[in-house]
Amino acid sequence: MGSIDGIQRIDPAVEERRMAAVRRYAVLDTPPEGVFDRVVRLAARLFDVPIATVTIVDADRIWFKARHGLPEGIGRIGRDPGLCASAIMQDGPYVIPDTALDPRTLGHPLVRGAPRVRFYAAAPIVTAEGDRLGTVDIIDIRPRHLTAEQRGVLTELAAMVTEQMELRLRAITAVRAEQELRRLAEREQARLQTLATTLQRTLVPSALPAVPGLEVAALYHTASADLVGGDFYDIFHLGDRRWAFFLGDVCGKGAEAAAMTSLVRYTLRAAAHGDPDPVSVLNSLNAALLHEYSSAHPFYCTVLFGVLTAPAPGGGPAPVEVTLTGGGHPPALAIRGSGAVELVHPAGGLLVGLMDNPAFATARVRLAPGDGLLLYTDGLTEARMPGGHMFGDERLLDLAAAMSGARAPDMADAITRVLTGLGPGLTDDTAVLALTVPSPSPEVPS
């Protein structure tokens, strides 16, 4: 990039590659997203400025992906040099201590007009390939300076945005891959069995991880002749001692349900790593489903999503705190070591993927040593017993009480025996996830 009369000129080849990257990340003109909104709020607090933004630089405009403190009437601006349009040409932070004294910014619309910018600093959002998508900006209406440490913090915020852009791109790539798989299955029905069987392997973990201080186990039964289904579960590490887990059920059966399940599972994992708050995670999943499926052909799911804090290592059996959010799913069962069984049912909890702004709420439960938590899909309770009666909630509660004090693998085995006994009465996909807190080992007399 050259410079004439102090104004940087854009290398056409570099700009063409940069715009290809902007299109590839597919972020322009998308709705607000919580993770980027949190970045601008954090930037405003860290630097004590009234305005902070995340921008994407298009071919002929600057578009605000996230904004804090910017007047509502400003949704986009032109690529006038001096502020964002100049900041993306820099390798590092771009700082204008006083726009009224800098010839690069005197004519900029945001300097001459509202909000009368006097201080501007930005760090470019740079991809792994070195393409600059836009900027993270902090703005004030009075002159000021940034320390070297503050410049470093601004660069870190831009790197955080880049990481979230990468997560979005992976999700988009996964969705497009699933859509392509569905189109191939429609065109080549003879290959459906092979494709569906391959897809099923991605829907549930091949093995559950070891969670410190807990025992975990799961089982999965598909009712579809294609050997693929719409039930799903997972448990994964969030960092430190926090773990996330979920279990749910998408509408439908077979390959189409499995394709949606793959999207749901990936979205839940990606959203949890961005913001592990269970309500935020389900809101992200709801937005993804509404975005991917039309109102004429909606796809929805039920789900329980939880976050727990594992006991500190080396301390022996200890209580575990669990926060659980539900979207239209049957309640979890807290199976106490005393024999009591409690329903853990978050209030509200509409189906996920049917409407904007659903009301998701949380429930909290404390699992003491000897207690367990059982999550299940309705394929279990709606299965038919010999004679035609449903297995039902009451039988499930009786089964849960009988499993009091059992380890998670033993719970899964007991439910497997029940499913086997139902035979042809088990007509729906069924998934179960059990988590138990071990009881203290009995002391051996010396």
C-alpha positions in Angstrom: 0.0 0.0 0.0 1.5 3.3 -1.1 1.1 6.8 0.1 0.5 10.0 -1.8 0.3 13.4 0.0 0.1 11.5 3.3 -3.0 9.4 2.3 -2.5 5.7 1.9 -3.5 4.2 -1.4 -5.0 0.7 -1.7 -3.1 -2.0 -3.7 -5.9 -3.4 -6.0 -4.6 -7.0 -5.7 -4.5 -6.8 -1.9 -8.0 -5.2 -1.8 -9.4 -7.9 -4.1 -8.1 -10.6 -1.8 -9.3 -8.8 1.2 -12.8 -8.5 -0.2 -12.8 -12.2 -1.1 -12.1 -12.9 2.6 -14.9 -10.6 3.7 -17.3 -12.5 1.5 -16.0 -15.8 2.7 -16.7 -15.0 6.3 -20.3 -14.0 5.4 -20.7 -11.5 8.2 -21.9 -8.4 6.3 -25.5 -7.4 7.0 -26.1 -10.1 9.6 -28.1 -9.6 12.8 -26.5 -8.6 16.0 -24.7 -11.4 17.9 -24.1 -11.5 21.6 -20.4 -12.3 21.5 -19.5 -9.2 19.4 -21.9 -7.0 21.5 -20.0 -8.1 24.6 -16.6 -7.2 23.0 -17.7 -3.6 22.4 -19.2 -3.3 25.9 -15.9 -4.6 27.3 -13.9 -2.2 25.2 -15.9 0.7 26.4 -15.3 -0.3 30.0 -11.6 -1.1 29.7 -10.8 2.2 28.0 -13.4 4.3 29.7 -14.7 5.6 26.3 -18.3 6.4 25.4 -18.2 4.7 22.0 -16.8 1.3 20.8 -17.5 -0.6 17.6 -16.7 -3.7 15.6 -16.7 -2.8 11.9 -16.4 -4.8 8.7 -15.0 -2.8 5.8 -16.9 -3.5 2.6 -16.0 -2.4 -0.9 -17.7 1.0 -0.6 -18.8 1.3 3.0 -17.9 0.7 6.7 -20.6 -1.5 8.3 -21.0 -1.9 12.1 -21.3 -5.5 13.2 -21.4 -4.3 16.9 -21.8 -0.9 18.4 -21.8 0.7 21.8 -22.7 4.3 22.3 -22.9 5.2 18.6 -26.0 7.2 17.7 -28.8 4.9 16.4 -29.0 6.7 13.0 -25.4 5.7 12.1 -25.6 2.1 10.9 -23.0 2.4 8.2 -20.7 5.1 6.8 -18.7 5.5 3.6 -15.1 4.5 3.2 -13.8 8.0 3.8 -10.1 7.9 4.8 -8.9 8.9 8.2 -10.7 6.5 10.6 -11.7 2.8 9.9 -10.8 2.9 6.2 -7.3 3.9 7.2 -7.0 1.6 10.2 -7.4 -1.6 8.2 -4.3 -0.7 6.2 -2.2 -0.8 9.4 -0.3 -3.8 10.8 -1.0 -2.8 14.3 -3.1 -0.2 16.3 -4.0 3.0 14.5 -4.3 5.9 16.9 -5.4 9.6 16.4 -5.0 11.4 19.7 -6.8 14.5 18.4 -8.7 14.4 15.2 -9.0 18.2 15.1 -5.2 18.5 14.8 -4.6 15.6 12.3 -4.9 16.4 8.6 -6.0 12.8 7.9 -9.2 13.1 9.8 -10.3 16.7 9.5 -12.7 16.0 6.7 -14.2 12.8 8.0 -18.0 12.9 8.5 -17.9 11.5 12.0 -15.4 14.3 12.9 -17.3 17.1 11.2 -20.7 15.9 12.3 -22.2 13.7 15.0 -20.8 12.3 17.2 -18.0 14.9 16.7 -15.1 12.4 17.2 -12.0 13.9 18.8 -10.1 10.7 19.6 -10.0 7.5 17.6 -8.1 4.3 18.0 -8.5 0.9 16.3 -6.8 -2.5 15.8 -7.4 -4.4 12.6 -9.3 -7.7 12.6 -6.8 -9.9 10.8 -7.4 -13.5 9.6 -4.8 -16.2 9.8 -4.0 -15.6 6.1 -3.3 -11.9 6.9 -6.4 -10.4 5.4 -7.9 -7.5 7.3 -11.7 -7.8 7.6 -12.3 -4.7 9.6 -11.5 -3.1 13.0 -12.2 -2.9 16.7 -12.6 0.8 17.4 -12.7 2.9 20.6 -13.9 6.5 20.2 -14.1 9.6 22.5 -15.5 13.1 22.0 -12.4 14.5 23.7 -8.7 14.2 22.9 -6.7 11.5 24.7 -3.7 9.2 24.4 -3.1 5.5 24.6 -0.3 3.8 26.5 1.7 1.0 25.0 -0.1 -1.4 27.3 -3.5 -0.1 26.2 -2.5 -0.6 22.5 -1.7 -4.2 23.4 -5.2 -4.7 25.0 -6.9 -3.3 21.9 -4.9 -5.7 19.7 -6.1 -8.6 22.0 -9.7 -7.5 21.6 -9.3 -7.6 17.8 -7.8 -11.1 18.1 -10.8 -12.2 20.1 -13.1 -11.0 17.3 -11.0 -12.9 14.8 -11.4 -16.1 16.8 -15.2 -15.6 16.9 -15.2 -15.0 13.1 -13.3 -18.3 12.7 -16.0 -20.1 14.8 -18.7 -18.6 12.7 -16.9 -19.6 9.5 -16.6 -23.2 10.7 -20.3 -23.3 11.6 -21.2 -21.9 8.2 -19.0 -24.5 6.5 -20.5 -27.2 8.6 -24.1 -26.1 7.6 -23.2 -25.9 4.0 -21.6 -29.4 4.1 -24.8 -30.8 5.7 -26.9 -29.1 3.1 -24.8 -30.6 0.4 -25.1 -34.0 2.0 -28.9 -33.7 1.9 -28.9 -32.7 -1.7 -26.7 -35.7 -2.6 -29.0 -38.0 -0.7 -32.0 -36.7 -2.6 -30.3 -37.2 -6.0 -28.7 -40.5 -5.1 -31.2 -42.5 -3.1 -29.2 -45.6 -3.5 -26.3 -44.1 -1.5 -28.5 -42.9 1.4 -27.7 -45.8 3.6 -24.0 -45.3 3.4 -24.2 -41.6 3.8 -26.6 -41.8 6.7 -24.5 -44.4 8.5 -21.4 -42.2 8.2 -23.3 -39.2 9.4 -24.5 -41.0 12.5 -21.0 -41.4 13.7 -20.7 -37.6 14.0 -23.9 -37.1 16.1 -22.8 -38.6 19.4 -19.4 -38.9 21.0 -17.7 -42.2 20.4 -16.7 -42.2 24.0 -17.5 -39.9 26.9 -14.6 -38.0 28.5 -13.5 -38.6 32.1 -14.9 -35.8 34.3 -13.0 -35.4 37.5 -15.1 -36.1 40.6 -18.0 -37.6 38.5 -19.0 -40.8 36.8 -20.8 -40.4 33.4 -22.5 -42.9 31.1 -24.8 -42.8 28.1 -26.9 -45.0 25.9 -28.4 -44.4 22.5 -31.0 -46.4 20.5 -32.2 -45.5 17.0 -35.6 -46.5 15.9 -35.0 -45.6 12.2 -34.4 -48.3 9.6 -31.5 -46.1 8.4 -29.8 -46.6 11.7 -29.7 -42.8 12.2 -31.8 -40.7 14.4 -32.5 -37.3 15.8 -31.5 -37.8 19.5 -28.2 -36.3 20.6 -26.0 -35.8 23.7 -22.6 -34.7 24.6 -20.4 -33.7 27.5 -17.2 -31.6 27.1 -14.7 -29.5 28.9 -15.0 -25.7 29.0 -11.8 -24.9 30.8 -10.8 -24.8 34.5 -13.2 -27.1 36.3 -16.2 -26.2 34.2 -17.9 -28.8 32.0 -20.9 -28.5 29.7 -23.4 -31.3 28.8 -26.5 -31.5 26.8 -29.2 -34.0 25.6 -32.0 -33.4 23.2 -34.2 -34.5 20.4 -34.8 -33.0 16.9 -38.1 -33.3 15.0 -38.3 -36.2 12.6 -36.2 -39.4 12.0 -33.7 -40.7 9.5 -31.0 -38.9 7.5 -32.8 -35.5 7.5 -33.1 -35.5 11.3 -29.5 -36.6 11.6 -28.3 -33.7 9.4 -30.1 -31.3 11.6 -28.7 -33.0 14.7 -25.2 -32.5 13.4 -25.9 -28.7 13.1 -27.4 -28.6 16.6 -24.6 -30.4 18.2 -21.9 -28.3 16.6 -23.8 -25.0 17.4 -24.2 -26.0 21.0 -20.5 -26.7 21.4 -19.4 -23.6 19.6 -21.8 -21.4 21.5 -20.8 -22.8 24.8 -17.1 -22.0 24.2 -18.1 -18.5 23.2 -20.4 -17.9 26.2 -21.1 -20.8 28.5 -24.2 -19.2 30.1 -26.9 -21.9 29.4 -29.6 -19.4 28.4 -27.2 -17.6 26.0 -26.3 -21.0 24.5 -29.9 -21.9 23.7 -30.6 -18.5 22.3 -27.7 -19.0 19.9 -29.0 -22.4 18.9 -32.5 -20.9 18.4 -31.1 -18.1 16.1 -29.1 -20.7 14.1 -32.1 -22.9 13.5 -34.3 -19.9 12.5 -31.6 -18.8 10.1 -31.1 -22.1 8.5 -34.7 -23.3 8.1 -37.6 -21.4 6.6 -40.9 -20.7 8.4 -42.6 -22.8 5.7 -40.5 -25.8 6.6 -39.3 -25.2 10.2 -37.1 -27.6 12.0 -37.0 -27.5 15.8 -35.7 -29.5 18.7 -36.0 -30.0 22.4 -32.9 -29.8 24.6 -31.6 -29.7 28.1 -28.2 -27.9 28.4 -26.3 -27.8 31.6 -23.0 -26.5 33.0 -21.4 -27.9 36.1 -18.3 -27.3 38.2 -16.3 -30.4 38.9 -14.8 -30.9 42.4 -11.3 -29.8 42.9 -8.8 -32.6 42.2 -7.5 -34.5 45.2 -10.2 -33.6 47.6 -12.3 -36.8 47.4 -16.0 -36.9 46.7 -17.6 -33.5 46.9 -20.9 -31.8 46.0 -21.4 -30.7 42.4 -23.3 -27.6 41.4 -25.3 -27.8 38.2 -27.1 -25.1 36.2 -29.6 -26.4 33.7 -31.6 -24.7 31.0 -34.4 -26.4 29.1 -36.1 -25.8 25.7 -39.3 -27.9 25.6 -37.6 -31.0 26.9 -38.7 -33.4 29.6 -37.3 -32.6 33.0 -34.1 -34.1 34.3 -34.3 -36.4 37.3 -32.1 -35.8 40.4 -31.8 -39.2 42.0 -30.8 -38.8 45.6 -28.7 -41.3 47.5 -31.6 -41.4 50.0 -33.9 -42.8 47.5 -35.8 -39.6 46.7 -36.3 -38.6 43.1 -36.7 -34.9 42.2 -37.8 -33.3 38.9 -35.3 -30.7 37.7 -37.4 -28.7 35.3 -36.3 -25.1 34.2 -39.3 -22.8 34.1 -40.6 -21.8 30.6 -38.5 -23.5 28.0 -40.2 -23.3 24.6 -39.2 -25.5 21.7 -36.0 -24.4 20.1 -36.1 -23.1 16.6 -39.8 -22.1 16.2 -39.9 -18.4 17.2 -37.9 -15.4 17.9 -36.9 -14.5 21.5 -38.1 -17.6 23.3 -38.1 -17.6 27.0 -35.4 -19.8 28.4 -34.9 -20.1 32.1 -32.5 -21.9 34.4 -32.8 -24.3 37.3 -30.0 -25.2 39.7 -29.4 -28.4 41.5 -26.8 -29.5 44.0 -25.6 -33.1 43.7 -24.1 -34.5 46.9 -22.0 -37.6 47.0 -24.2 -40.6 46.2 -26.6 -38.5 44.1 -27.1 -38.7 40.3 -28.7 -36.7 37.5 -30.5 -38.5 34.7 -31.4 -36.9 31.3 -33.5 -38.8 28.8 -35.5 -38.3 25.6 -39.2 -39.0 25.4 -38.6 -42.2 23.3 -38.3 -43.9 26.7 -41.4 -42.7 28.4 -43.5 -43.0 25.2 -42.5 -46.5 24.4 -45.3 -49.1 24.5 -45.4 -51.9 27.0 -46.8 -55.3 26.2 -50.6 -54.7 26.1 -50.3 -51.2 24.5 -49.8 -49.0 27.6 -47.0 -46.4 27.5 -44.0 -46.9 29.7 -44.8 -43.4 31.1 -43.5 -41.0 33.6 -44.6 -43.0 36.7 -42.7 -46.1 35.7 -39.7 -44.0 35.0 -39.8 -42.4 38.4 -40.1 -45.9 40.0 -37.1 -47.1 37.9 -35.1 -44.0 39.0 -35.9 -44.6 42.7 -34.7 -48.2 42.3 -31.4 -46.9 40.9 -30.7 -44.7 43.9 -27.1 -44.9 44.9 -26.1 -46.6 41.7 -23.1 -45.6 39.6 -23.8 -44.0 36.2 -22.7 -47.0 34.2 -25.0 -49.2 36.2 -27.9 -46.8 35.6 -27.3 -47.0 31.8 -27.2 -50.8 32.0 -30.5 -50.9 34.0 -32.2 -48.7 31.4 -30.7 -50.8 28.5 -32.4 -53.9 30.0 -35.7 -52.0 30.2 -35.4 -51.0 26.5 -34.5 -54.5 25.5 -37.6 -55.8 27.2 -39.8 -53.4 25.4 -38.9 -54.9 22.0 -41.2 -53.6 19.2 -42.8 -51.2 21.6 -39.7 -49.0 21.3 -40.7 -47.0 18.2 -38.8 -43.7 18.8 -35.1 -42.8 19.1 -34.0 -42.9 22.7 -31.0 -41.3 24.4 -30.0 -41.3 28.1 -27.2 -39.4 29.8 -26.4 -40.2 33.5 -24.1 -38.3 35.8 -23.3 -39.4 39.3 -21.2 -38.2 42.2 -19.4 -41.1 43.8 -20.1 -41.9 47.4 -17.1 -41.8 49.8 -15.3 -45.2 49.9 -15.9 -46.9 53.2 -13.0 -46.8 55.6 -11.2 -50.1 56.1 -10.6 -50.7 59.8 -6.9 -50.8 60.6 
